[in-house]
Amino acid sequence: MMRDASWLDWPFFDETHRQLAHEVDAWCEGALGDVDHHDADAACKKLVKAMGQAGWLRYAVAGGPGGAWGGALPEVDSRAVCILRETLARHEGLADFAFAMQGLGSGAISLMGSDELRQRYLPRVASGEAIAAFALSEPDAGSDVAALACEARLDGDAYVLNGAKTWISNGGIADFYCVFARTGEAPGARGISAFVVDADTPGFEVSERIELIAPHPLATITFDNCRVPVSHRLGDAGQGFKLAMMTLDIFRASVAAAALGFARRALDEGLARSKSRRMFGQTLADLQLTQAALGDMATAIDASALLTYRAAWMRDVQKVRTTREAAMAKMTATESAQTVIDRALQMFGGAGVVSGMPVEKLYREIRALRIYEGATEVQKLIIARELLKLSLIHISEPTRPERI
């Protein structure tokens, strides 16, 4: 059963969002009871198939005109994505990962793919028949996207890709990859383009699998004279950096939502433990230090939730860019969740670090969220730069966010 759901009464949501939250929570209760973390590849494939059959993956992609692209709604609804990620993360971190990568891995196709590419890939992503991946990071270009070295050289009716990508989620199990490579139209960020590369394309290889503290499919992939049709380019040549940022803007707030899900589960575990653990003739919950910790945890969660759903609401309803708001949400929610989970684990004492305990799994799951899709330090820079942009506007002029 869904625990504290009072946040759904906030004015950020309409009745369809509230219904979605209750439905996906009920589904998680019945469908996510036994996920095998020893084989993350198999588990993710199984979860993608199950979420596709249940209809949840339809919220990860755009529906397009008449629903031709397979999505539940004409455009990706940020609040729905956040609700799904928060709920899935509270129940099972690997389910959240699998859902998120279907959206992030195909988001560039939703935004700038040709009608042919959208109709070819998006319905399969929405149904769980195809697994998607987002290939942006490189060994020497993580947060600094403009430093990409992977090259795509135009050769007749195809681009020839050479180079490597690393830290690629779903690497090794994805059916296709949205790849960003340097095409050289201009220096720096303006000379990058994006492509859809099928996993069976000659010259494409999964060169290394990467093991994490919280098991997820992750890999380094390489391109050796890998020929990709020009028709597989997403948008115009040189628009890759812009497309990457647009894609991340859509899904960055949902990283905050996933952190919220982890934090809410940690608070639930901490509350239960504090009321049942006997210490010095009373329960842990009777101690003022515990009460203070619980108060801090609950407040941090609500603050993170307000920032998260503000960003999603602004994008959905006001139709404005939310670069600053999404960065604030991502930074605050992930950092706060780390603290909330650490405090919950502390309440368990030695039992909290036993492998397989819920708080132990949460402790491993949360750490990566403070890094991927822009580390906390990068989010601070984004927020500051957005503020500095606003400060250049004359004080007498109204400052409204840029519409998208």
N, C-alpha and C positions, 0 to 999 in steps of 0.2 A: 504493500500500500504506500501511496505517496505520503511523505512525512510533511513537514511544514511547507505549505504551498501558498502562504499568504502573499508572497511576492507576485503571484499571478494576478492579484487584484490591483496591481499598480496600473496607472493609466497608459503605460507603454503598450499594453496588449488589448486585443479584441477577443471576442468569444471563440473564434477559431483557434487562436493560440492557446487559450486555456484548455479547450477540448483536446488539442494535439498533445499538450503536456500530460494530461491524464491518460490518454490512450497509449502513448509511447511508454509511460511509466508502467502501466499494467502489462504491456507486452514484455518489457524487460524483466518483470517479476517472473514471468513464465518461460521466457526463452533464453535467459542468460545465466542459468544456474550452474552450468558446468562447462567452462571454457578452458581448454588445455593450453596452458602457457608454455609447455615444454616444446611445442611445435607451433611457433607463431605463424609460419606460412600457412599451414593447414587451417589453423584457427581463423586467420583473417579471411581466407577464401570461404570458409563456412559461414562466417559472420556476414560477409558481403552478400552471399546468396540468400541468407535468411532475411536480412534487412531489405533486400530487393523484393523478395516475395511478400514481405509485410507492407511494402509501399513507402518505407521511410526514406529510401534513397531518392525517391522522386523529388524530395525537398532539397536535394543537393545540387540539382541541375535546373536550368531554365526550361520552361515548357514550350516557349515560342508560340507562334501563331497557331491557334487551334490545338495546342498541345502536341504538335508534331515532333518536338524534341524530347518528349518523355517526362518532362518535369511536372510537378503538381500544380505549379503556378506559372504564369507567363514569364516572370523574372524570379530569380532567387530571392526569397524573403529572408532577410538577415535575422529577424526575430525568431522565425521558425527554425532556422539553422542553429541558432544559439540555444533555443529550448531543447532541441534534439541532442545537441552535444552535451549540454549540462546534464540532462537526464541519463543519457548513455554513460557518461563518465562517472556519475554517481553509482551506477550499477556495475560497470565493467569497462576498464580503461581501454582494452583492446577493441571493444565495440565502438567506442568513441573514435579511436584512431582510424578504424576501417571506414566509418562513415565520413569523417573529415577528409580523408584522402580521395574519396570518390568525388567530393565537391572541389577541393583544391586542384586535384589532378585533371579535372575536366573544365574548370572555371574559365580558362583562357579560350576554350572552344565555344562556350556559351557566350562570351563577350565579343570575340572577333572572328570566330570560325565562319567559313562559307556555309551556305545552306546545306551543301552536299556533305561537308564535314560534320555539321551539327546533326543531321539526320542519320549519318553513319555511326557516330560514336555515342551521342548523348542518350538515346533510348536504351542502349546496351548498358551504359553506366547506371541509369535509373532502375533498370530491372535486376541489376546484379550479375548480368551475364558477362560483363567486361570490367576489369580492374584498371583504374587509372593511376597515373603518377605525374608528379610535377618536378621537372628536372632543371633546377636553376643553379644551385650551389656548386662550387668547384673547389678543388684543393686549396687554391689561393684566392678564391673569391666567394666569400660567404655573405657577410653583411654588405660588403662593397660590391654590389651587383655590377656596377659600371666597369669593374676590372675583369670581367669574363674573358677567358682566353679560348674557349672552345669555338672553332671556326666553322662557318658554313659558306662554301664557295659555289657561286652560281656556275653551272655547267649545262648549257642547253636547257632542257625542260626539267632539270633537277638541281638540287643543292647537294654538295658533297660535304658531309660533316666529318670533322676530325677533332679529337680532344677527349676530355673526361669530365664527368660530373660525379659528385660524391655527396654523401648524406642524403641519398634519394630514398624517401619513404616509398614503400611498396616495390623497391628495387628487387628484381628477381621473381616477383609474382605478377607484376603488371602486364596487361595485354598491350598497352600503349603508353607513351610518355610525351608530355608537352615539354619540349626542349627549347631552351633559349641559347642562342649562339651568335657570335660576332659575324656580321655580314659586311661591315665596313663602309656603310653609306656615309658615315661621319665619325669623328673621334668619340671615344667614351660611350656614354649611355645612348647616344643617338645612332649608333651603328650596330644595334642588336636586333635580331628578328627571332620569331618563335615558330616552331614547327611541331606537327604531330608525327611521331615516329613509332611505328608498330614494332613490337618486341621481336618479331621474326624477320625484320629487315636485315639483309646481309650487311656485315660490317658493324652491327650493333652487338655488344657483348656485356654481360654482367661479369665484371672482372674481380670483384671482391664483395663478400658479404660482411656486414659490420654488426657486431654483437653489442647490445646496449644493456644497461643495468635493469631496464624494464623491457623485456623481449618485444621487439617489433621488427617486421621485415624492413631491412635497411641495407643499402648497397652502394658501391661505386660502379658506375657504368662507363663504358668507353665506346668511341666511334672511330672506326678505321676505314676511311673512304666509304662511309655509309651514305648511299644515295637516297635522297628523299624527294619525291615529286614536288614541283613548285606549287601544285594544287594543295599540298599539305601545309603550306605556310599560313600562319594565323595573322590576319590583317596585312597591312602593307609592309614592305621591307623597311627596316629601321624603326618599327613600332614596338619591338619586343620589350624594351625596358618599360615603356608606358603600360603595356599589357600586363607585365609582371606586377607592377605596382597596383594596377586596377584590381587584379586578381587577389593580391594580398590584402588590399583594402576591404574587399568583401568578406574575407574569411578571418582576418586578424581578430575582430571582436569575438569570433566564435572560439578562438584559443582561450580568451578570457572566460568564456562560458564553460569550457571544459575544465578549467582550473576551479571554477565555481562548483562544478559537480564533484570534483575531488574533495574540495574543502567542506562542502555540505556533508558528504559521507564521513569525513574525518570528525566533524562536529557530532554527528549522530553516534559514531563509535565512542567518542570521548564522553558524551553524556551517559550512554549506557554503562560504560566502564566506571565512571565516577559514582554512579548510583549503586553499583553492585560490589565494588571493591571495598572490603573492610580494612580499616587502618586505625590503630589507637582507640579502639572501642567505638568507632563511628565510621561512616562511609567517607570515601574520598570527597564526595560532593558536599559534605558538611564543612569541609575546610575552606576558610576564606581565600586561601591562595588558589584553590581550584575554582572557586566561584569567580574570582577575578580573571583567571585564564579563560573561562567559558564566556565571560562578558566581552573580553577582547576578541575572542574568536568570532562570536556572533556579529559583533559590530563590523569587523573586517569583512565578513562575508556580505553583509548588506551594503556596505560602501562599494565593494567590488561589483555587486549585482546592479546597483544603480548606475555606475559608470558603463557597465557592459550593455545594459538594455537601453540606456540613453543613446549610445553609439548606434545600436541596431535600429532603434526607432527613428533617429535622425535620417539614416540612410533610406529606410523604407517609406517613411511618411513625408519628411521634408525634402527628400530627393536631393540631398547635398553631399558633398565630399566629407568624409569623416576621418580623414587622416589623423588629425590631432586627437579626436575623441576615441578612436579605436586604439591608438597608441597608449592613451591614458588608461583605458580599460585593460588592455593586455598587460601593461606594466604592473598596475595595481593588483589585479586579480591573481596573476601568477606569483608575485612576491608575497602577497597576503596568504595565498593557499599554502605556500611552503611553510610559513610560520604556523598557520592553523594545524597543518598535518603534523608538524614537529611537536606542537604542544599536545595534540591528541596522543601521539606515540608515547610521550613522556608519561602520560596518565596510566599507560599499560605497564610501565616499568620494564623489566627484562622480557616480558611476554611480547612487548611491542616490536622487538627486533627479531623475533622468531620468523624464519622464512615461511611465507604463506599466510601470515596473519593479515587481515584487511589493512591495518594501519601501516604495516611493513610494505605491502604492495603499493599503497598510496604514496609512501615516502619515496619509492623508486620511480613511480609514474610522474610525479609532479616536477622532478628536477629538469627534465628536458624542455618543459613548457616555458621555462625562463630563458631559453636559448633560441628555440626554433621560431621561424617566421619573424625574426628580429629579436636579438637579445635585449634584455632590460636596458642596457646602456644605450643601445641604438634607439629604443623607444624614447628615452630622455632627449636624445638629439633631435628626433622627429618633432617632439612636442615643442622644444625650444625654437626650432627653425620655423614652425608654424606660427608661434607667437611673434617671432621677429618679423615675419611677413606682415602680420597684422599691424605691427607697430609702425610700419612704413606708410600706412594709410593715414591720411590727415585726420586729426582728431574730430573734426566737424562732420566727417563723412560717416554714414552708417556702415557697420561692418557685419555683413551677413555672409555665411558660408557659401562657397562656390557650388552652384547646382551641377548635378551630374546628368 
